[in-house]
Amino acid sequence: MPKQQKPKKPGRPPLPKGNAKAVMLRVRVTPDERLAIEKAAKASKQTASQWVRALLSTALRSGLVLVLGIYALTGCDTRNQPQSQPNGTIATPAPKTNAPKEMPTDEAQADFALTDLVLESNHSAIFNTNGDRRPFWIVSGRITNISSMTATSVRIKLVASEKASGRDLDTAVLDIKQEIPSAATVSFRRDVQLMLPAQGWSWVCSVDGATVRP
C-alpha cells in the first residue's frame, strides 16, 4: 500500500539552518512611506522586508548614519529634510544669524527720519593732526527709526552749497554708531570739518545708509 504524503503546512516553508532571522524589528511608517518602500522593493525585485533589511545592512557596514534613507532612495520629497553629502555625512541647516546687514541708501532714507538739526561753529581749540586745516563745526539733531529692524549705526551726509548757484561747497559724513531700536528716537552731536564762506551758503543733512539687524 503506497505511503500517504503528509499534507503541507500552511505558510512559508522553513528557511535553511542559519538563514532564519531570530529577532523581529518593527518600525512604524506612514501610508505614503509604505507605498514608497513597496515600490522601491518591487523595482529591485525584492520583498519589502528584504529591501529594508538590505538598506539597513548597507548603512551599518559603511558606518553611515541612516537619516531618512527611505526618502533619499525612493525619491520622496526631501525639501525640508537633512541632505546627504558625498562623504556620507548629513548636512545640518545653517543656523539663523542676527548679524547686522547694510541697508541701501533709498531704504535707509525711508526708514530713518532726521529732526531738530542744528549746525553751529565750534569755537573750542580743536586741531586735526592729519593735516586737514578746515574749521570744525558741530552738527546735532535727532534720529527716529521708523523701520521694524534695530539699527546699529546710521550714516548721515551733510552737504553745504552756495545759495546763488546751488554749487556744492563742502561735504561731511557722520557715522552715528549707536543702537536704535525700532520706533525709538535718539539724539546725536558730532564734530565735522567744513570750509565755508562767511555768508551766502546753506546746508542740508540726509540719511546716506544704515546698518541694521533683526
Phi and psi in degrees as a GROMACS rama.xvg file:
@    title "Ramachandran Plot"
@    xaxis  label "Phi"
@    yaxis  label "Psi"
@TYPE xy
-64.5567  145.66  PRO-2
-71.755  137.756  LYS-3
-79.7375  134.914  GLN-4
-76.4283  137.415  GLN-5
-67.7411  136.45  LYS-6
-63.1226  143.155  PRO-7
-70.6449  138.434  LYS-8
-74.3931  143.851  LYS-9
-66.6235  155.853  PRO-10
96.8777  -177.073  GLY-11
-74.2199  140.428  ARG-12
-61.7024  149.921  PRO-13
-62.4093  141.679  PRO-14
-74.7856  157.445  LEU-15
-58.2648  155.159  PRO-16
-58.6063  133.078  LYS-17
95.302  -16.6506  GLY-18
-97.7919  -14.2891  ASN-19
-71.1386  143.459  ALA-20
-93.372  127.518  LYS-21
-91.0392  -18.1253  ALA-22
-123.943  136.402  VAL-23
-106.458  129.354  MET-24
-110.956  119.181  LEU-25
-102.982  135.054  ARG-26
-131.839  131.46  VAL-27
-87.3268  132.056  ARG-28
-131.446  163.33  VAL-29
-80.3445  161.636  THR-30
-56.4242  -39.1792  PRO-31
-65.7375  -39.4551  ASP-32
-65.3  -39.9031  GLU-33
-62.8052  -43.2728  ARG-34
-62.2448  -39.6013  LEU-35
-65.4245  -40.3902  ALA-36
-64.3068  -46.8466  ILE-37
-63.5494  -37.7164  GLU-38
-64.1907  -45.1694  LYS-39
-66.4678  -38.4633  ALA-40
-64.8795  -42.0501  ALA-41
-63.8036  -39.0806  LYS-42
-64.4839  -31.4024  ALA-43
-96.3606  10.0762  SER-44
56.7757  46.9912  LYS-45
-131.984  163.543  GLN-46
-77.615  165.292  THR-47
-60.5839  -40.6371  ALA-48
-63.833  -42.5328  SER-49
-64.2499  -40.3207  GLN-50
-65.5308  -46.7748  TRP-51
-63.9163  -41.8575  VAL-52
-64.0436  -40.0623  ARG-53
-65.1016  -38.5781  ALA-54
-63.6064  -44.5086  LEU-55
-66.0214  -41.6809  LEU-56
-62.9922  -41.3914  SER-57
-62.9085  -43.3345  THR-58
-63.4675  -41.3061  ALA-59
-68.0197  -40.4033  LEU-60
-67.0974  -36.9672  ARG-61
-85.6118  -6.36822  SER-62
76.1682  14.4311  GLY-63
-82.3588  151.005  LEU-64
-85.973  119.911  VAL-65
-86.7579  104.367  LEU-66
-121.175  112.218  VAL-67
54.1497  41.7128  LEU-68
-62.8864  -32.1576  GLY-69
-60.5891  -42.8272  ILE-70
-63.2676  -44.079  TYR-71
-65.032  -36.4266  ALA-72
-90.8588  -18.5938  LEU-73
-105.999  -1.10508  THR-74
80.1988  18.4974  GLY-75
-72.1759  168.751  CYS-76
-65.9226  120.476  ASP-77
-121.216  21.3104  THR-78
-63.6776  -30.9007  ARG-79
-105.163  15.4352  ASN-80
-113.833  157.693  GLN-81
-60.1248  141.575  PRO-82
-102.869  137.89  GLN-83
-77.3119  139.148  SER-84
-94.7112  164.42  GLN-85
-56.8313  -29.6059  PRO-86
-86.5038  4.98456  ASN-87
94.4933  -8.14385  GLY-88
-81.7663  166.104  THR-89
-105.1  125.762  ILE-90
-76.4041  126.687  ALA-91
-92.8295  143.335  THR-92
-59.5199  144.348  PRO-93
-65.3249  134.566  ALA-94
-65.589  145.922  PRO-95
-68.2387  137.858  LYS-96
-117.892  146.888  THR-97
-106.729  26.6341  ASN-98
-64.039  140.007  ALA-99
-61.574  150.048  PRO-100
-132.863  152.577  LYS-101
-80.0854  132  GLU-102
-98.2464  130.904  MET-103
-57.8398  157.47  PRO-104
-59.1817  -44.8956  THR-105
-64.5726  -38.0814  ASP-106
-68.8274  -41.0749  GLU-107
-63.0795  -38.5883  ALA-108
-65.4741  -29.283  GLN-109
-82.6537  -24.337  ALA-110
-102.359  -5.90152  ASP-111
-133.787  133.649  PHE-112
-114.538  136.933  ALA-113
-105.014  132.068  LEU-114
-139.549  164.488  THR-115
53.6456  42.2879  ASP-116
-77.1484  136.836  LEU-117
-138.105  134.244  VAL-118
-120.953  121.396  LEU-119
-136.573  151.748  GLU-120
-70.0796  141.161  SER-121
-99.539  109.365  ASN-122
-91.3155  3.4729  HIS-123
-73.9686  158.625  SER-124
-80.6009  81.1001  ALA-125
-114.443  129.444  ILE-126
-127.327  136.116  PHE-127
-90.1169  129.585  ASN-128
-84.6371  -1.79351  THR-129
-91.7236  8.03174  ASN-130
94.8214  -6.52009  GLY-131
-77.4455  112.341  ASP-132
-95.9188  8.52252  ARG-133
-67.2527  145.594  ARG-134
-65.0824  154.307  PRO-135
-90.252  142.856  PHE-136
-128.404  161.392  TRP-137
-113.916  125.63  ILE-138
-109.477  130.633  VAL-139
-136.918  161.102  SER-140
168.502  -163.072  GLY-141
-132.867  144.889  ARG-142
-119.436  129.083  ILE-143
-112.297  127.806  THR-144
-90.1199  109.39  ASN-145
-92.3562  -11.4425  ILE-146
-77.3312  173.566  SER-147
-90.7975  0.886218  SER-148
-101.761  168.376  MET-149
-99.5738  126.223  THR-150
-85.4283  136.347  ALA-151
-100.621  -21.1353  THR-152
-161.692  151.083  SER-153
-130.477  131.059  VAL-154
-100.413  127.525  ARG-155
-117.606  135.007  ILE-156
-110.555  126.859  LYS-157
-107.347  129.48  LEU-158
-124.851  123.684  VAL-159
-104.738  133.154  ALA-160
-135.827  159.267  SER-161
-77.0242  129.583  GLU-162
-63.25  -41.4086  LYS-163
-67.4623  -45.9509  ALA-164
-105.786  -17.0015  SER-165
79.474  4.98269  GLY-166
-70.3026  136.93  ARG-167
-68.1639  131.576  ASP-168
-98.2083  -42.5845  LEU-169
-164.385  159.516  ASP-170
-136.769  160.192  THR-171
-149.15  148.678  ALA-172
-120.805  131.306  VAL-173
-115.318  130.475  LEU-174
-104.435  107.023  ASP-175
-89.058  92.0395  ILE-176
-89.3015  86.6483  LYS-177
-150.746  138.053  GLN-178
-73.6969  128.143  GLU-179
-126.695  102.472  ILE-180
-63.3031  164.101  PRO-181
-59.3965  136.808  SER-182
69.7598  11.7775  ALA-183
-99.6787  158.234  ALA-184
-126.405  132.787  THR-185
-127.48  154.285  VAL-186
-97.8088  153.357  SER-187
-140.248  157.773  PHE-188
-153.072  116.536  ARG-189
-136.254  152.162  ARG-190
-89.0736  138.75  ASP-191
-134.6  160.531  VAL-192
-113.345  126.002  GLN-193
-140.555  137.864  LEU-194
-103.01  105.922  MET-195
-128.92  149.632  LEU-196
-72.6472  172.077  PRO-197
-65.9473  -31.0205  ALA-198
-158.272  176.611  GLN-199
80.3214  27.7417  GLY-200
-138.234  160.718  TRP-201
-137.24  169.46  SER-202
-144.225  158.153  TRP-203
-147.33  144.794  VAL-204
-114.898  142.945  CYS-205
-144.55  154.866  SER-206
-73.8133  128.278  VAL-207
-109.434  -2.77324  ASP-208
159.377  170.737  GLY-209
-158.975  155.322  ALA-210
-114.232  125.964  THR-211
-130.87  163.783  VAL-212
-143.144  159.574  ARG-213
